[in-house]
Amino acid sequence: EEGYKAAFWRLFKFISGANDQSTKIDMTVPVINKWFMNDAYEVVGASMSFYLPSAHQDSPPAPTDSSVVVESWDDAVVYDRAFGGHRMDDAVYKREFELLWKALAKSNITPFTGMSITAGYTRPGWGRQRQEVMFLDQDSV
């Protein structure tokens, strides 16, 4: 929980002007969290990302915090399950990942197991939330 909050505030400072251009950047959705897994499906690392609006994509400002990086993502095949709710805890995400895994298994699809992805589309504390859980296709890694 503390790592999640710290990551959020680092990114928030970046979009609030803690960058080499002192540029304020509109906060966008979704907020993407990548969870890196070991062979026992235990989380061994994580990252949080905001989407940069198109006005900043050709020449994004450089972060002043060395733990914040600007990434470009390649196109990928992503398997996704959207859901809503008021409470987002580990048990909810675990259940949603399991339901996505079972749906993929019915279609004989085995996704990449080294990373799980979550996405949030609305502000915390503002009622019913849109959330997503995702896996990457094996060939997209």
C-alpha positions in Angstrom: 0.0 0.0 0.0 2.8 2.5 0.9 4.6 1.7 -2.3 1.5 2.3 -4.3 0.9 5.7 -2.7 4.5 6.7 -3.1 4.4 5.8 -6.9 1.2 7.8 -7.3 2.6 10.9 -5.7 5.9 10.7 -7.7 3.8 10.6 -10.9 1.5 13.3 -9.7 4.4 15.6 -9.0 5.7 14.9 -12.5 2.4 16.0 -14.1 2.2 18.9 -11.7 5.4 20.5 -13.0 8.3 18.4 -11.6 9.8 18.0 -15.0 12.5 19.8 -17.1 9.9 22.0 -18.7 8.0 22.9 -15.5 5.0 21.9 -17.6 1.7 21.0 -15.9 0.1 18.0 -17.7 -3.6 17.0 -17.4 -4.1 13.8 -15.4 -5.5 11.1 -17.7 -7.1 7.8 -17.3 -6.5 5.0 -17.0 -4.0 4.7 -14.3 -2.1 1.5 -15.2 -0.4 -0.8 -12.7 1.9 -3.5 -13.9 2.6 -6.3 -11.5 5.7 -8.4 -12.2 5.4 -12.1 -11.1 7.8 -14.9 -10.4 7.2 -18.6 -11.4 5.1 -19.1 -8.2 2.8 -16.1 -9.2 4.1 -14.0 -6.4 4.5 -10.2 -7.0 8.3 -9.4 -7.2 7.9 -5.8 -8.6 5.5 -3.3 -9.8 5.1 0.0 -11.7 2.5 2.6 -12.1 1.8 4.6 -15.3 -0.2 7.6 -16.5 -1.0 8.1 -20.1 0.5 11.3 -21.6 -2.0 13.4 -23.5 -1.2 13.7 -27.3 0.0 17.3 -26.9 3.1 15.9 -25.0 3.8 12.7 -26.8 6.2 14.0 -29.5 8.4 15.8 -27.0 7.5 14.7 -23.5 9.1 16.6 -20.6 11.8 14.8 -18.8 11.1 14.0 -15.1 13.2 15.6 -12.5 12.8 12.6 -10.2 15.1 9.7 -11.4 12.6 7.1 -10.3 10.0 8.5 -12.8 10.5 7.5 -16.5 8.7 8.2 -19.7 8.0 5.0 -21.6 6.8 4.2 -25.1 4.7 1.0 -25.4 4.6 -1.1 -28.4 1.3 -2.4 -29.8 0.3 -5.6 -28.0 -2.5 -8.1 -27.8 -4.1 -7.7 -24.4 -6.8 -9.9 -22.7 -9.0 -7.7 -20.6 -11.8 -8.1 -18.0 -13.7 -4.9 -17.0 -15.7 -4.8 -13.7 -17.1 -2.2 -11.3 -17.5 -1.8 -7.6 -16.9 0.3 -4.6 -14.2 -1.6 -2.8 -10.9 -2.5 -4.5 -8.8 -4.9 -2.4 -6.5 -7.8 -3.2 -9.4 -10.3 -2.9 -11.4 -8.5 -5.6 -8.5 -8.3 -8.0 -7.6 -11.9 -7.4 -11.1 -13.1 -8.2 -11.2 -11.0 -11.3 -7.9 -12.3 -12.5 -9.1 -15.9 -11.9 -12.3 -15.2 -13.8 -10.2 -13.8 -16.7 -7.8 -16.8 -16.6 -10.7 -19.2 -16.7 -12.4 -17.5 -19.6 -9.1 -17.6 -21.6 -8.6 -21.3 -20.7 -12.0 -22.1 -22.2 -10.6 -20.7 -25.5 -7.3 -22.6 -25.1 -5.4 -19.3 -24.6 -2.5 -19.2 -22.2 -1.4 -15.6 -21.5 2.0 -14.4 -20.5 2.3 -15.3 -16.8 5.2 -12.9 -15.9 3.0 -9.8 -15.6 -0.5 -8.9 -14.5 -2.0 -5.5 -15.3 -4.7 -3.5 -13.6 -6.3 -0.3 -14.8 -8.5 2.3 -13.0 -10.7 4.8 -14.8 -12.3 6.9 -12.2 -11.2 8.8 -9.1 -11.0 6.9 -5.9 -13.7 7.7 -3.4 -16.2 8.8 -6.1 -18.6 5.9 -5.9 -18.8 3.0 -8.3 -15.5 2.5 -10.2 -14.6 1.1 -13.6 -11.6 -1.2 -13.1 -9.9 -3.7 -15.4 -7.6 -6.7 -15.1 -5.4 -7.7 -18.0 -2.9 -10.2 -19.2 -0.6 -9.9 -22.2 -0.6 -12.4 -25.0 2.5 -14.6 -25.0 3.5 -13.2 -28.4 3.3 -9.6 -27.2 6.1 -9.9 -24.7 
